[in-house]
Amino acid sequence: MKNIKILIPVLLLVAGGVYKFVLAPKPVVPKPRVAGEVYIMPKDFLINLSGGKFAKLDAALVLKEGYLAEAVKAAMKASGEKEAGTPPTGYGTLPQEAVARAIITDTITDEPSSHLVHEKQRARLQKLILRRLQKETDIKVEDVMLTDLAVQ
């Protein structure tokens, strides 16, 4: 009788442990809504549009996870620097940022203002910029966002 009083709690603890570590469903880790690192270009764009209008906007790139640190380290190694140098005023740490800015500017320049104001047309421009960045640069970019947009 004394052994049963000890055996029952031990069996319950073992059964609970088996359930928790073997039989219980594994927690589902939610997939991130934005996969990758968001890199906000520090300097805004002022771009001439068709019809004498212009746009002032900011741009952000969704980069492959870990790409930015990897690219900065590779650029430092290639230049023989021990630590990251200070980029020019208005530029961030993204290698080839000047090329990315040129692609964004060239793609949007002389577009009608309606292409930036309407969501579907803006999405088309963002996809065009994304394709050009993927084709013409070594930046591992997964998406392009045009933010803080003003058209005049």
Beta strands, then each sheet from edge to edge (+ up, - down):
strand 1: 37-40
strand 2: 45-48
strand 3: 54-63
strand 4: 141-151
sheet 1: 1+ 3- 2+
sheet 2: 1+ 3- 4+
end
